[in-house]
């Protein structure tokens, strides 16, 4: 019975971490699409394929950094139950990059 509860805690933490990762990628890709359109419209002198790898790395890679920092700090400082409730003040690690992305995008 104890092993089943442990499995639920691990799966809850894993699903929450994936959810936060995809939440961040969603907002970062909005910014990436805006930057890509800017380059296509206003900087037509540069080939667009040159920037595609950078945009892909930015859109998928940058959220990994913030989610990894959040998961590591939550695992070491607030590892009780599922992390959704125990993260407390560590949620700013996820929310601040999202707010900055929204502010830059608009």
N, CA, C and O atoms as a printed pandas DataFrame, in Angstrom:
     atom_number atom_name residue_name chain_id  residue_number  x_coord  y_coord  z_coord
0              1         N          UNK        A               1    0.818   -1.199    0.000
1              2        CA          UNK        A               1    0.000    0.000    0.000
2              3         C          UNK        A               1    0.864    1.265    0.000
3              4         O          UNK        A               1    0.549    2.238   -0.685
4              5         N          UNK        A               2    1.962    1.242    0.779
5              6        CA          UNK        A               2    2.848    2.400    0.845
6              7         C          UNK        A               2    3.520    2.666   -0.501
7              8         O          UNK        A               2    3.724    3.818   -0.883
8              9         N          UNK        A               3    3.860    1.602   -1.213
9             10        CA          UNK        A               3    4.494    1.747   -2.530
10            11         C          UNK        A               3    3.528    2.363   -3.541
11            12         O          UNK        A               3    3.943    3.127   -4.413
12            13         N          UNK        A               4    2.234    2.032   -3.424
13            14        CA          UNK        A               4    1.248    2.599   -4.336
14            15         C          UNK        A               4    1.109    4.105   -4.105
15            16         O          UNK        A               4    0.972    4.869   -5.061
16            17         N          UNK        A               5    1.143    4.534   -2.839
17            18        CA          UNK        A               5    1.065    5.959   -2.527
18            19         C          UNK        A               5    2.298    6.686   -3.037
19            20         O          UNK        A               5    2.190    7.797   -3.555
20            21         N          UNK        A               6    3.467    6.074   -2.899
21            22        CA          UNK        A               6    4.702    6.666   -3.408
22            23         C          UNK        A               6    4.637    6.827   -4.918
23            24         O          UNK        A               6    5.066    7.854   -5.443
24            25         N          UNK        A               7    4.110    5.837   -5.628
25            26        CA          UNK        A               7    3.963    5.913   -7.076
26            27         C          UNK        A               7    3.038    7.038   -7.496
27            28         O          UNK        A               7    3.276    7.698   -8.507
28            29         N          UNK        A               8    1.991    7.259   -6.729
29            30        CA          UNK        A               8    1.077    8.362   -7.032
30            31         C          UNK        A               8    1.758    9.707   -6.843
31            32         O          UNK        A               8    1.567   10.619   -7.648
32            33         N          UNK        A               9    2.563    9.841   -5.773
33            34        CA          UNK        A               9    3.263   11.100   -5.542
34            35         C          UNK        A               9    4.239   11.389   -6.673
35            36         O          UNK        A               9    4.331   12.524   -7.140
36            37         N          UNK        A              10    4.959   10.382   -7.110
37            38        CA          UNK        A              10    5.928   10.571   -8.191
38            39         C          UNK        A              10    5.211   10.921   -9.483
39            40         O          UNK        A              10    5.646   11.816  -10.208
40            41         N          UNK        A              11    4.121   10.228   -9.782
41            42        CA          UNK        A              11    3.403   10.518  -11.026
42            43         C          UNK        A              11    2.751   11.893  -10.968
43            44         O          UNK        A              11    2.684   12.581  -11.987
44            45         N          UNK        A              12    2.275   12.304   -9.812
45            46        CA          UNK        A              12    1.690   13.639   -9.670
46            47         C          UNK        A              12    2.752   14.712   -9.907
47            48         O          UNK        A              12    2.500   15.704  -10.590
48            49         N          UNK        A              13    3.931   14.507   -9.341
49            50        CA          UNK        A              13    5.021   15.466   -9.526
50            51         C          UNK        A              13    5.464   15.514  -10.980
51            52         O          UNK        A              13    5.742   16.587  -11.516
52            53         N          UNK        A              14    5.529   14.363  -11.609
53            54        CA          UNK        A              14    5.935   14.299  -13.015
54            55         C          UNK        A              14    4.919   14.994  -13.911
55            56         O          UNK        A              14    5.295   15.768  -14.791
56            57         N          UNK        A              15    3.646   14.727  -13.695
57            58        CA          UNK        A              15    2.600   15.355  -14.513
58            59         C          UNK        A              15    2.575   16.857  -14.287
59            60         O          UNK        A              15    2.418   17.618  -15.242
60            61         N          UNK        A              16    2.726   17.298  -13.050
61            62        CA          UNK        A              16    2.749   18.736  -12.768
62            63         C          UNK        A              16    3.948   19.403  -13.429
63            64         O          UNK        A              16    3.824   20.505  -13.964
64            65         N          UNK        A              17    5.105   18.751  -13.397
65            66        CA          UNK        A              17    6.294   19.307  -14.037
66            67         C          UNK        A              17    6.103   19.403  -15.545
67            68         O          UNK        A              17    6.476   20.408  -16.150
68            69         N          UNK        A              18    5.531   18.381  -16.156
69            70        CA          UNK        A              18    5.235   18.445  -17.591
70            71         C          UNK        A              18    4.223   19.539  -17.906
71            72         O          UNK        A              18    4.371   20.257  -18.895
72            73         N          UNK        A              19    3.203   19.669  -17.074
73            74        CA          UNK        A              19    2.201   20.711  -17.277
74            75         C          UNK        A              19    2.842   22.093  -17.259
75            76         O          UNK        A              19    2.562   22.922  -18.126
76            77         N          UNK        A              20    3.702   22.343  -16.276
77            78        CA          UNK        A              20    4.346   23.649  -16.191
78            79         C          UNK        A              20    5.305   23.889  -17.349
79            80         O          UNK        A              20    5.436   25.016  -17.827
80            81         N          UNK        A              21    5.975   22.837  -17.797
81            82        CA          UNK        A              21    6.862   22.972  -18.956
82            83         C          UNK        A              21    6.061   23.381  -20.190
83            84         O          UNK        A              21    6.434   24.326  -20.885
84            85         N          UNK        A              22    4.973   22.681  -20.464
85            86        CA          UNK        A              22    4.179   23.009  -21.647
86            87         C          UNK        A              22    3.454   24.337  -21.501
87            88         O          UNK        A              22    3.180   24.996  -22.504
88            89         N          UNK        A              23    3.140   24.743  -20.284
89            90        CA          UNK        A              23    2.561   26.065  -20.065
90            91         C          UNK        A              23    3.564   27.147  -20.455
91            92         O          UNK        A              23    3.215   28.116  -21.130
92            93         N          UNK        A              24    4.816   26.972  -20.023
93            94        CA          UNK        A              24    5.849   27.948  -20.387
94            95         C          UNK        A              24    6.155   27.945  -21.877
95            96         O          UNK        A              24    6.336   29.005  -22.475
96            97         N          UNK        A              25    6.216   26.754  -22.485
97            98        CA          UNK        A              25    6.498   26.716  -23.923
98            99         C          UNK        A              25    5.393   27.397  -24.710
99           100         O          UNK        A              25    5.657   28.008  -25.746
100          101         N          UNK        A              26    4.175   27.301  -24.239
101          102        CA          UNK        A              26    3.060   27.959  -24.925
102          103         C          UNK        A              26    3.289   29.463  -25.022
103          104         O          UNK        A              26    3.144   30.048  -26.095
104          105         N          UNK        A              27    3.640   30.077  -23.920
105          106        CA          UNK        A              27    3.853   31.524  -23.932
106          107         C          UNK        A              27    5.136   31.908  -24.665
107          108         O          UNK        A              27    5.169   32.926  -25.357
108          109         N          UNK        A              28    6.173   31.120  -24.525
109          110        CA          UNK        A              28    7.408   31.445  -25.227
110          111         C          UNK        A              28    7.253   31.301  -26.733
111          112         O          UNK        A              28    7.868   32.051  -27.490
112          113         N          UNK        A              29    6.436   30.345  -27.179
113          114        CA          UNK        A              29    6.234   30.213  -28.618
114          115         C          UNK        A              29    5.415   31.362  -29.192
115          116         O          UNK        A              29    5.559   31.695  -30.368
116          117         N          UNK        A              30    4.561   31.969  -28.382
117          118        CA          UNK        A              30    3.877   33.179  -28.840
118          119         C          UNK        A              30    4.912   34.272  -29.115
119          120         O          UNK        A              30    4.827   34.977  -30.120
120          121         N          UNK        A              31    5.882   34.404  -28.220
121          122        CA          UNK        A              31    6.958   35.376  -28.418
122          123         C          UNK        A              31    7.813   35.005  -29.622
123          124         O          UNK        A              31    8.176   35.880  -30.409
124          125         N          UNK        A              32    8.138   33.737  -29.780
125          126        CA          UNK        A              32    8.957   33.292  -30.915
126          127         C          UNK        A              32    8.249   33.574  -32.233
127          128         O          UNK        A              32    8.882   34.028  -33.187
128          129         N          UNK        A              33    6.950   33.315  -32.301
129          130        CA          UNK        A              33    6.214   33.598  -33.533
130          131         C          UNK        A              33    6.221   35.081  -33.849
131          132         O          UNK        A              33    6.342   35.467  -35.012
132          133         N          UNK        A              34    6.093   35.918  -32.826
133          134        CA          UNK        A              34    6.162   37.357  -33.048
134          135         C          UNK        A              34    7.529   37.795  -33.551
135          136         O          UNK        A              34    7.623   38.625  -34.455
136          137         N          UNK        A              35    8.590   37.241  -32.971
137          138        CA          UNK        A              35    9.936   37.574  -33.437
138          139         C          UNK        A              35   10.169   37.094  -34.866
139          140         O          UNK        A              35   10.784   37.794  -35.670
140          141         N          UNK        A              36    9.682   35.912  -35.172
141          142        CA          UNK        A              36    9.847   35.363  -36.517
142          143         C          UNK        A              36    9.109   36.221  -37.551
143          144         O          UNK        A              36    9.642   36.502  -38.624
144          145         N          UNK        A              37    7.899   36.628  -37.225
145          146        CA          UNK        A              37    7.159   37.508  -38.147
146          147         C          UNK        A              37    7.843   38.856  -38.305
147          148         O          UNK        A              37    7.861   39.426  -39.396
148          149         N          UNK        A              38    8.401   39.359  -37.225
149          150        CA          UNK        A              38    9.141   40.615  -37.296
150          151         C          UNK        A              38   10.310   40.495  -38.264
151          152         O          UNK        A              38   10.537   41.379  -39.090
152          153         N          UNK        A              39   11.041   39.404  -38.157
153          154        CA          UNK        A              39   12.187   39.203  -39.049
154          155         C          UNK        A              39   11.724   39.029  -40.489
155          156         O          UNK        A              39   12.356   39.557  -41.404
156          157         N          UNK        A              40   10.638   38.302  -40.708
157          158        CA          UNK        A              40   10.151   38.109  -42.068
158          159         C          UNK        A              40    9.687   39.413  -42.709
159          160         O          UNK        A              40    9.905   39.634  -43.900
160          161         N          UNK        A              41    9.056   40.264  -41.930
161          162        CA          UNK        A              41    8.481   41.491  -42.496
162          163         C          UNK        A              41    9.503   42.625  -42.574
163          164         O          UNK        A              41    9.640   43.259  -43.621
164          165         N          UNK        A              42   10.213   42.884  -41.493
165          166        CA          UNK        A              42   11.057   44.074  -41.420
166          167         C          UNK        A              42   12.527   43.843  -41.747
167          168         O          UNK        A              42   13.229   44.795  -42.086
168          169         N          UNK        A              43   12.999   42.641  -41.658
169          170        CA          UNK        A              43   14.405   42.381  -41.909
170          171         C          UNK        A              43   14.498   41.335  -43.015
171          172         O          UNK        A              43   15.057   40.257  -42.814
172          173         N          UNK        A              44   13.958   41.654  -44.158
173          174        CA          UNK        A              44   13.889   40.699  -45.262
174          175         C          UNK        A              44   15.252   40.435  -45.900
175          176         O          UNK        A              44   15.370   39.537  -46.735
176          177         N          UNK        A              45   16.263   41.181  -45.534
177          178        CA          UNK        A              45   17.579   40.984  -46.121
178          179         C          UNK        A              45   18.285   39.729  -45.620
179          180         O          UNK        A              45   19.160   39.193  -46.299
180          181         N          UNK        A              46   17.903   39.259  -44.430
181          182        CA          UNK        A              46   18.543   38.081  -43.851
182          183         C          UNK        A              46   17.742   36.828  -44.173
183          184         O          UNK        A              46   16.512   36.873  -44.147
184          185         N          UNK        A              47   18.389   35.727  -44.471
185          186        CA          UNK        A              47   17.651   34.489  -44.737
186          187         C          UNK        A              47   16.988   33.970  -43.458
187          188         O          UNK        A              47   17.612   33.938  -42.398
188          189         N          UNK        A              48   15.706   33.561  -43.567
189          190        CA          UNK        A              48   14.952   33.164  -42.383
190          191         C          UNK        A              48   15.399   31.818  -41.813
191          192         O          UNK        A              48   15.193   31.573  -40.624
192          193         N          UNK        A              49   15.996   30.946  -42.604
193          194        CA          UNK        A              49   16.419   29.646  -42.092
194          195         C          UNK        A              49   17.567   29.777  -41.085
195          196         O          UNK        A              49   17.775   28.894  -40.253
196          197         N          UNK        A              50   18.290   30.862  -41.168
197          198        CA          UNK        A              50   19.397   31.097  -40.251
198          199         C          UNK        A              50   18.900   31.225  -38.811
199          200         O          UNK        A              50   19.601   30.824  -37.881
200          201         N          UNK        A              51   17.718   31.769  -38.617
201          202        CA          UNK        A              51   17.176   32.016  -37.295
202          203         C          UNK        A              51   16.298   30.882  -36.774
203          204         O          UNK        A              51   15.962   30.867  -35.590
204          205         N          UNK        A              52   15.927   29.951  -37.612
205          206        CA          UNK        A              52   14.976   28.917  -37.236
206          207         C          UNK        A              52   15.487   28.050  -36.085
207          208         O          UNK        A              52   14.734   27.743  -35.161
208          209         N          UNK        A              53   16.760   27.653  -36.135
209          210        CA          UNK        A              53   17.311   26.838  -35.048
210          211         C          UNK        A              53   17.363   27.615  -33.739
211          212         O          UNK        A              53   17.099   27.055  -32.675
212          213         N          UNK        A              54   17.691   28.867  -33.808
213          214        CA          UNK        A              54   17.711   29.694  -32.600
214          215         C          UNK        A              54   16.335   29.848  -31.987
215          216         O          UNK        A              54   16.176   29.774  -30.769
216          217         N          UNK        A              55   15.332   30.064  -32.841
217          218        CA          UNK        A              55   13.962   30.167  -32.347
218          219         C          UNK        A              55   13.496   28.856  -31.737
219          220         O          UNK        A              55   12.825   28.855  -30.705
220          221         N          UNK        A              56   13.843   27.748  -32.362
221          222        CA          UNK        A              56   13.449   26.440  -31.835
222          223         C          UNK        A              56   14.109   26.188  -30.485
223          224         O          UNK        A              56   13.463   25.717  -29.549
224          225         N          UNK        A              57   15.383   26.500  -30.390
225          226        CA          UNK        A              57   16.084   26.326  -29.124
226          227         C          UNK        A              57   15.512   27.238  -28.044
227          228         O          UNK        A              57   15.374   26.829  -26.892
228          229         N          UNK        A              58   15.186   28.454  -28.409
229          230        CA          UNK        A              58   14.611   29.411  -27.468
230          231         C          UNK        A              58   13.234   28.959  -26.999
231          232         O          UNK        A              58   12.938   29.007  -25.805
232          233         N          UNK        A              59   12.392   28.521  -27.931
233          234        CA          UNK        A              59   11.017   28.163  -27.607
234          235         C          UNK        A              59   10.880   26.882  -26.805
235          236         O          UNK        A              59   10.007   26.784  -25.943
236          237         N          UNK        A              60   11.728   25.900  -27.075
237          238        CA          UNK        A              60   11.656   24.625  -26.364
238          239         C          UNK        A              60   12.716   24.491  -25.278
239          240         O          UNK        A              60   12.512   23.765  -24.305
240          241         N          UNK        A              61   13.842   25.178  -25.428
241          242        CA          UNK        A              61   14.945   25.001  -24.490
242          243         C          UNK        A              61   14.875   25.883  -23.259
243          244         O          UNK        A              61   15.183   25.431  -22.157
244          245         N          UNK        A              62   14.474   27.139  -23.429
245          246        CA          UNK        A              62   14.426   28.050  -22.293
246          247         C          UNK        A              62   13.453   27.591  -21.204
247          248         O          UNK        A              62   13.781   27.715  -20.024
248          249         N          UNK        A              63   12.266   27.062  -21.548
249          250        CA          UNK        A              63   11.392   26.551  -20.486
250          251         C          UNK        A              63   12.009   25.402  -19.693
251          252         O          UNK        A              63   11.715   25.238  -18.509
252          253         N          UNK        A              64   12.858   24.608  -20.336
253          254        CA          UNK        A              64   13.529   23.512  -19.623
254          255         C          UNK        A              64   14.371   24.077  -18.484
255          256         O          UNK        A              64   14.427   23.491  -17.403
256          257         N          UNK        A              65   15.016   25.195  -18.719
257          258        CA          UNK        A              65   15.871   25.807  -17.696
258          259         C          UNK        A              65   15.037   26.198  -16.474
259          260         O          UNK        A              65   15.380   25.842  -15.347
260          261         N          UNK        A              66   13.943   26.930  -16.699
261          262        CA          UNK        A              66   13.130   27.398  -15.580
262          263         C          UNK        A              66   12.417   26.259  -14.868
263          264         O          UNK        A              66   12.342   26.254  -13.639
264          265         N          UNK        A              67   11.897   25.299  -15.613
265          266        CA          UNK        A              67   11.195   24.175  -14.991
266          267         C          UNK        A              67   12.175   23.288  -14.224
267          268         O          UNK        A              67   11.828   22.758  -13.168
268          269         N          UNK        A              68   13.390   23.121  -14.741
269          270        CA          UNK        A              68   14.387   22.328  -14.026
270          271         C          UNK        A              68   14.796   23.003  -12.718
271          272         O          UNK        A              68   14.933   22.340  -11.689
272          273         N          UNK        A              69   14.989   24.311  -12.761
273          274        CA          UNK        A              69   15.307   25.052  -11.534
274          275         C          UNK        A              69   14.167   24.920  -10.533
275          276         O          UNK        A              69   14.400   24.660   -9.353
276          277         N          UNK        A              70   12.921   25.102  -11.008
277          278        CA          UNK        A              70   11.759   24.986  -10.129
278          279         C          UNK        A              70   11.652   23.583   -9.532
279          280         O          UNK        A              70   11.444   23.443   -8.327
280          281         N          UNK        A              71   11.791   22.549  -10.355
281          282        CA          UNK        A              71   11.653   21.170   -9.876
282          283         C          UNK        A              71   12.757   20.824   -8.880
283          284         O          UNK        A              71   12.498   20.149   -7.883
284          285         N          UNK        A              72   13.968   21.272   -9.135
285          286        CA          UNK        A              72   15.079   20.993   -8.226
286          287         C          UNK        A              72   14.873   21.676   -6.878
287          288         O          UNK        A              72   15.035   21.050   -5.830
288          289         N          UNK        A              73   14.519   22.953   -6.904
289          290        CA          UNK        A              73   14.287   23.670   -5.649
290          291         C          UNK        A              73   13.084   23.130   -4.901
291          292         O          UNK        A              73   13.110   23.037   -3.673
292          293         N          UNK        A              74   12.029   22.773   -5.622
293          294        CA          UNK        A              74   10.850   22.218   -4.967
294          295         C          UNK        A              74   11.164   20.857   -4.359
295          296         O          UNK        A              74   10.693   20.548   -3.265
296          297         N          UNK        A              75   11.948   20.044   -5.048
297          298        CA          UNK        A              75   12.304   18.726   -4.530
298          299         C          UNK        A              75   13.179   18.830   -3.282
299          300         O          UNK        A              75   13.104   17.976   -2.398
300          301         N          UNK        A              76   14.002   19.865   -3.208
301          302        CA          UNK        A              76   14.888   19.987   -2.057
302          303         C          UNK        A              76   14.281   20.800   -0.908
303          304         O          UNK        A              76   14.570   20.527    0.257
304          305         N          UNK        A              77   13.453   21.785   -1.221
305          306        CA          UNK        A              77   12.945   22.674   -0.170
306          307         C          UNK        A              77   11.498   22.414    0.241
307          308         O          UNK        A              77   11.125   22.703    1.377
308          309         N          UNK        A              78   10.680   21.875   -0.657
309          310        CA          UNK        A              78    9.248   21.727   -0.360
310          311         C          UNK        A              78    8.715   20.414   -0.899
311          312         O          UNK        A              78    7.705   20.400   -1.603
312          313         N          UNK        A              79    9.365   19.328   -0.588
313          314        CA          UNK        A              79    8.980   18.021   -1.132
314          315         C          UNK        A              79    7.984   17.315   -0.227
315          316         O          UNK        A              79    8.316   16.322    0.421
316          317         N          UNK        A              80    6.766   17.829   -0.186
317          318        CA          UNK        A              80    5.696   17.190    0.581
318          319         C          UNK        A              80    4.503   16.974   -0.330
319          320         O          UNK        A              80    4.005   17.916   -0.945
320          321         N          UNK        A              81    4.053   15.753   -0.416
321          322        CA          UNK        A              81    2.898   15.446   -1.249
322          323         C          UNK        A              81    3.159   15.771   -2.705
323          324         O          UNK        A              81    4.277   15.646   -3.203
324          325         N          UNK        A              82    2.094   16.193   -3.377
325          326        CA          UNK        A              82    2.243   16.642   -4.763
326          327         C          UNK        A              82    2.712   18.091   -4.731
327          328         O          UNK        A              82    2.277   18.863   -3.876
328          329         N          UNK        A              83    3.565   18.456   -5.625
329          330        CA          UNK        A              83    4.204   19.762   -5.570
330          331         C          UNK        A              83    3.269   20.919   -5.841
331          332         O          UNK        A              83    3.637   22.067   -5.593
332          333         N          UNK        A              84    2.086   20.663   -6.333
333          334        CA          UNK        A              84    1.180   21.758   -6.683
334          335         C          UNK        A              84    0.855   22.605   -5.460
335          336         O          UNK        A              84    0.767   23.829   -5.559
336          337         N          UNK        A              85    0.680   21.977   -4.333
337          338        CA          UNK        A              85    0.330   22.718   -3.122
338          339         C          UNK        A              85    1.547   23.081   -2.277
339          340         O          UNK        A              85    1.515   24.062   -1.533
340          341         N          UNK        A              86    2.603   22.311   -2.384
341          342        CA          UNK        A              86    3.738   22.520   -1.482
342          343         C          UNK        A              86    4.785   23.482   -2.028
343          344         O          UNK        A              86    5.715   23.842   -1.306
344          345         N          UNK        A              87    4.662   23.904   -3.273
345          346        CA          UNK        A              87    5.699   24.750   -3.869
346          347         C          UNK        A              87    5.749   26.138   -3.241
347          348         O          UNK        A              87    6.817   26.747   -3.177
348          349         N          UNK        A              88    4.619   26.641   -2.781
349          350        CA          UNK        A              88    4.588   27.925   -2.080
350          351         C          UNK        A              88    5.178   29.059   -2.891
351          352         O          UNK        A              88    4.734   29.331   -4.006
352          353         N          UNK        A              89    6.189   29.727   -2.327
353          354        CA          UNK        A              89    6.804   30.881   -2.959
354          355         C          UNK        A              89    7.699   30.555   -4.139
355          356         O          UNK        A              89    8.196   31.464   -4.802
356          357         N          UNK        A              90    7.915   29.280   -4.414
357          358        CA          UNK        A              90    8.777   28.907   -5.536
358          359         C          UNK        A              90    8.062   29.017   -6.887
359          360         O          UNK        A              90    8.692   28.873   -7.935
360          361         N          UNK        A              91    6.778   29.266   -6.865
361          362        CA          UNK        A              91    6.039   29.363   -8.126
362          363         C          UNK        A              91    6.464   30.572   -8.959
363          364         O          UNK        A              91    6.216   30.609  -10.164
364          365         N          UNK        A              92    7.093   31.548   -8.336
365          366        CA          UNK        A              92    7.546   32.726   -9.083
366          367         C          UNK        A              92    8.581   32.347  -10.130
367          368         O          UNK        A              92    8.732   33.049  -11.130
368          369         N          UNK        A              93    9.300   31.239   -9.915
369          370        CA          UNK        A              93   10.302   30.793  -10.888
370          371         C          UNK        A              93    9.636   30.448  -12.212
371          372         O          UNK        A              93   10.247   30.597  -13.269
372          373         N          UNK        A              94    8.403   29.995  -12.166
373          374        CA          UNK        A              94    7.641   29.666  -13.370
374          375         C          UNK        A              94    6.869   30.878  -13.875
375          376         O          UNK        A              94    6.823   31.130  -15.079
376          377         N          UNK        A              95    6.264   31.627  -12.959
377          378        CA          UNK        A              95    5.343   32.695  -13.361
378          379         C          UNK        A              95    6.037   33.958  -13.862
379          380         O          UNK        A              95    5.514   34.624  -14.756
380          381         N          UNK        A              96    7.184   34.300  -13.321
381          382        CA          UNK        A              96    7.876   35.522  -13.763
382          383         C          UNK        A              96    8.313   35.428  -15.225
383          384         O          UNK        A              96    8.090   36.386  -15.964
384          385         N          UNK        A              97    8.926   34.326  -15.689
385          386        CA          UNK        A              97    9.255   34.255  -17.119
386          387         C          UNK        A              97    8.022   34.327  -18.019
387          388         O          UNK        A              97    8.076   34.896  -19.110
388          389         N          UNK        A              98    6.918   33.752  -17.561
389          390        CA          UNK        A              98    5.681   33.833  -18.347
390          391         C          UNK        A              98    5.201   35.287  -18.410
391          392         O          UNK        A              98    4.808   35.755  -19.479
392          393         N          UNK        A              99    5.226   35.995  -17.303
393          394        CA          UNK        A              99    4.803   37.398  -17.299
394          395         C          UNK        A              99    5.720   38.276  -18.143
395          396         O          UNK        A              99    5.252   39.185  -18.830
396          397         N          UNK        A             100    7.008   38.013  -18.095
397          398        CA          UNK        A             100    7.949   38.772  -18.936
398          399         C          UNK        A             100    7.683   38.493  -20.399
399          400         O          UNK        A             100    7.718   39.410  -21.219
400          401         N          UNK        A             101    7.416   37.238  -20.745
401          402        CA          UNK        A             101    7.116   36.879  -22.127
402          403         C          UNK        A             101    5.857   37.584  -22.607
403          404         O          UNK        A             101    5.816   38.091  -23.728
404          405         N          UNK        A             102    4.832   37.619  -21.766
405          406        CA          UNK        A             102    3.581   38.321  -22.129
406          407         C          UNK        A             102    3.856   39.797  -22.326
407          408         O          UNK        A             102    3.376   40.392  -23.290
408          409         N          UNK        A             103    4.625   40.400  -21.425
409          410        CA          UNK        A             103    4.908   41.835  -21.533
410          411         C          UNK        A             103    5.700   42.148  -22.793
411          412         O          UNK        A             103    5.421   43.149  -23.454
412          413         N          UNK        A             104    6.680   41.321  -23.145
413          414        CA          UNK        A             104    7.478   41.562  -24.355
414          415         C          UNK        A             104    6.642   41.319  -25.602
415          416         O          UNK        A             104    6.801   42.027  -26.596
416          417         N          UNK        A             105    5.756   40.334  -25.568
417          418        CA          UNK        A             105    4.954   40.002  -26.743
418          419         C          UNK        A             105    3.954   41.095  -27.090
419          420         O          UNK        A             105    3.638   41.302  -28.262
420          421         N          UNK        A             106    3.458   41.788  -26.084
421          422        CA          UNK        A             106    2.426   42.796  -26.353
422          423         C          UNK        A             106    3.025   44.140  -26.220
423          424         O          UNK        A             106    2.336   45.143  -26.403
